[in-house]
Each structure stands twice: as structure tokens, then as C-alpha cells.
């Protein structure tokens, strides 16, 4: 099994050399707890902003924070 994880400071996938999180990493992260994946990606996002000052922050936000969809919350019935 190949691990798709970030290679810093370029923020490419060690396995496939695509921008991290690559599609394979996104799939693996989405298979687990989406809240844990989002917390993990948020911490990577902050580090990537510092490592990649030439990349617009909004581009990095989309790349990291929108990589794993969060489940919709259901409204509580009263």
C-alpha cells in the first residue's frame, strides 16, 4: 500500500508528486472521520500558508479545507 502524504516545503504528495492533498489522499481521508480529517487538514493548511507565500491563501484554502466534505448536520426536532 502506498502512503499518500505531504512532502514539505513543496506540498506535493510523496507517492504521486501531485499537489497535496492529492485525490488518493482525499479519498483516504474521506473514508475516516470527516471531522478528524478536517482538523488535520486545517493544521496542514496553516503550515502550507507559511511554506508557500507565493501561493494565494484562497487557493490554499480551497486545496486543503475543501478537500474532504463535511457531513450536513440535521436540524433537531423540538
GROMACS elastic network, one bead per residue, 0.5 to 0.9 nm:
[ bonds ]
;  ai    aj funct       b0    kb
    2    15     6  0.66443   500
    3    13     6  0.89158   500
    3    14     6  0.78147   500
    3    15     6  0.64880   500
    3    25     6  0.81100   500
    4    13     6  0.57599   500
    4    14     6  0.61700   500
    4    15     6  0.53804   500
    4    16     6  0.73604   500
    4    20     6  0.83476   500
    4    21     6  0.80415   500
    4    22     6  0.74736   500
    4    24     6  0.67349   500
    4    25     6  0.53859   500
    4    28     6  0.86809   500
    5    12     6  0.81553   500
    5    13     6  0.53940   500
    5    14     6  0.58007   500
    5    15     6  0.72835   500
    5    20     6  0.73105   500
    5    21     6  0.75103   500
    5    22     6  0.85836   500
    5    25     6  0.69905   500
    6     9     6  0.87555   500
    6    10     6  0.84927   500
    6    11     6  0.55635   500
    6    12     6  0.56668   500
    6    14     6  0.59910   500
    6    15     6  0.88533   500
    6    19     6  0.84582   500
    6    20     6  0.57466   500
    6    21     6  0.71383   500
    6    22     6  0.89767   500
    6    44     6  0.89285   500
    7    10     6  0.63669   500
    7    11     6  0.52277   500
    7    12     6  0.53869   500
    7    13     6  0.58163   500
    7    14     6  0.54657   500
    7    17     6  0.86584   500
    7    20     6  0.80788   500
    8    12     6  0.72266   500
    8    48     6  0.83354   500
    8    51     6  0.78677   500
    9    12     6  0.83334   500
    9    48     6  0.76749   500
    9    51     6  0.57053   500
    9    52     6  0.75257   500
   10    19     6  0.84502   500
   10    48     6  0.86385   500
   10    51     6  0.76174   500
   10    52     6  0.75182   500
   11    14     6  0.88701   500
   11    17     6  0.89416   500
   11    18     6  0.86610   500
   11    19     6  0.61719   500
   11    20     6  0.55704   500
   11    21     6  0.82461   500
   11    48     6  0.71030   500
   11    51     6  0.83648   500
   11    52     6  0.83669   500
   12    15     6  0.87232   500
   12    16     6  0.80475   500
   12    17     6  0.52003   500
   12    18     6  0.53269   500
   12    21     6  0.76484   500
   12    22     6  0.79468   500
   13    16     6  0.55829   500
   13    18     6  0.54510   500
   13    19     6  0.60594   500
   13    20     6  0.50776   500
   13    21     6  0.69017   500
   13    22     6  0.64692   500
   13    25     6  0.83994   500
   14    17     6  0.57447   500
   14    18     6  0.83549   500
   14    20     6  0.87309   500
   15    18     6  0.83760   500
   16    19     6  0.88069   500
   16    22     6  0.79937   500
   17    20     6  0.81319   500
   17    22     6  0.84412   500
   18    21     6  0.80089   500
   18    22     6  0.58270   500
   18    23     6  0.86626   500
   19    22     6  0.56867   500
   19    63     6  0.86047   500
   20    23     6  0.83284   500
   20    25     6  0.76493   500
   20    26     6  0.88269   500
   20    63     6  0.79209   500
   20    64     6  0.80391   500
   21    24     6  0.78453   500
   21    25     6  0.55301   500
   21    26     6  0.59927   500
   21    41     6  0.85465   500
   21    63     6  0.72318   500
   21    64     6  0.67627   500
   21    67     6  0.72144   500
   22    25     6  0.52207   500
   22    26     6  0.61558   500
   22    27     6  0.86686   500
   22    67     6  0.88928   500
   23    27     6  0.61519   500
   23    28     6  0.86369   500
   23    67     6  0.85754   500
   24    27     6  0.51148   500
   24    28     6  0.62384   500
   24    29     6  0.86013   500
   25    28     6  0.50579   500
   25    29     6  0.60190   500
   25    30     6  0.84288   500
   26    29     6  0.51161   500
   26    30     6  0.59646   500
   26    31     6  0.85632   500
   26    67     6  0.60056   500
   26    68     6  0.62596   500
   27    30     6  0.51185   500
   27    31     6  0.62376   500
   27    68     6  0.80807   500
   28    31     6  0.52421   500
   28    32     6  0.70942   500
   29    32     6  0.56573   500
   29    33     6  0.76325   500
   29    34     6  0.72298   500
   29    36     6  0.87227   500
   29    37     6  0.56886   500
   29    38     6  0.86802   500
   29    67     6  0.88336   500
   29    68     6  0.70260   500
   30    33     6  0.70345   500
   30    34     6  0.58664   500
   30    37     6  0.71041   500
   30    67     6  0.85125   500
   30    68     6  0.56111   500
   30    69     6  0.74681   500
   30    70     6  0.88683   500
   31    34     6  0.77360   500
   32    35     6  0.88180   500
   32    36     6  0.79156   500
   32    37     6  0.73147   500
   33    36     6  0.53354   500
   33    37     6  0.62037   500
   33    38     6  0.86835   500
   34    38     6  0.60583   500
   34    39     6  0.85821   500
   34    68     6  0.67459   500
   34    69     6  0.71603   500
   34    70     6  0.58171   500
   34    71     6  0.74904   500
   35    38     6  0.51123   500
   35    39     6  0.62212   500
   35    40     6  0.85971   500
   35    70     6  0.69537   500
   35    71     6  0.87669   500
   36    39     6  0.50974   500
   36    40     6  0.61308   500
   36    41     6  0.85748   500
   37    40     6  0.50496   500
   37    41     6  0.60663   500
   37    42     6  0.84704   500
   37    68     6  0.71775   500
   38    41     6  0.50334   500
   38    42     6  0.59566   500
   38    43     6  0.86482   500
   38    64     6  0.84267   500
   38    65     6  0.67485   500
   38    66     6  0.86281   500
   38    67     6  0.83552   500
   38    68     6  0.67621   500
   38    69     6  0.84697   500
   38    70     6  0.79137   500
   39    42     6  0.50589   500
   39    43     6  0.64345   500
   39    44     6  0.87924   500
   40    43     6  0.53525   500
   40    44     6  0.64720   500
   40    45     6  0.87117   500
   41    45     6  0.59630   500
   41    46     6  0.87323   500
   41    64     6  0.57451   500
   41    65     6  0.64262   500
   41    67     6  0.82883   500
   41    68     6  0.87597   500
   42    46     6  0.64363   500
   42    47     6  0.88142   500
   42    61     6  0.87544   500
   42    64     6  0.69659   500
   42    65     6  0.63796   500
   43    46     6  0.53811   500
   43    47     6  0.65804   500
   43    48     6  0.87377   500
   44    47     6  0.51364   500
   44    48     6  0.59864   500
   44    49     6  0.85874   500
   44    64     6  0.75776   500
   45    48     6  0.50076   500
   45    49     6  0.61519   500
   45    50     6  0.88050   500
   45    60     6  0.67992   500
   45    61     6  0.68519   500
   45    63     6  0.85069   500
   45    64     6  0.58544   500
   45    65     6  0.73982   500
   46    49     6  0.52851   500
   46    50     6  0.67581   500
   46    51     6  0.89219   500
   47    50     6  0.52905   500
   47    51     6  0.62459   500
   47    52     6  0.86251   500
   48    52     6  0.57323   500
   48    53     6  0.83468   500
   48    60     6  0.75184   500
   49    52     6  0.53981   500
   49    53     6  0.61203   500
   49    54     6  0.89743   500
   49    55     6  0.77889   500
   49    56     6  0.84304   500
   49    57     6  0.64859   500
   49    60     6  0.70561   500
   49    61     6  0.88707   500
   50    53     6  0.59689   500
   51    54     6  0.89340   500
   52    55     6  0.56164   500
   52    56     6  0.85227   500
   52    57     6  0.89688   500
   52    60     6  0.88811   500
   53    56     6  0.74276   500
   53    57     6  0.82239   500
   54    57     6  0.89005   500
   55    58     6  0.85076   500
   55    59     6  0.69126   500
   55    60     6  0.70653   500
   56    59     6  0.53302   500
   56    60     6  0.65969   500
   56    61     6  0.87478   500
   57    60     6  0.50756   500
   57    61     6  0.60276   500
   57    62     6  0.86398   500
   58    62     6  0.61945   500
   58    63     6  0.85046   500
   59    62     6  0.52256   500
   59    63     6  0.61521   500
   59    64     6  0.87166   500
   60    64     6  0.60432   500
   60    65     6  0.79607   500
   61    64     6  0.54037   500
   61    65     6  0.52870   500
   61    66     6  0.71590   500
   62    65     6  0.56061   500
   62    66     6  0.51419   500
   62    67     6  0.73038   500
   63    66     6  0.61453   500
   63    67     6  0.60954   500
   64    67     6  0.54159   500
   64    68     6  0.81971   500
   65    68     6  0.71629   500
   65    69     6  0.87193   500
   66    69     6  0.64567   500
   66    70     6  0.88877   500
   69    72     6  0.89827   500
   70    73     6  0.89158   500
   73    76     6  0.89677   500
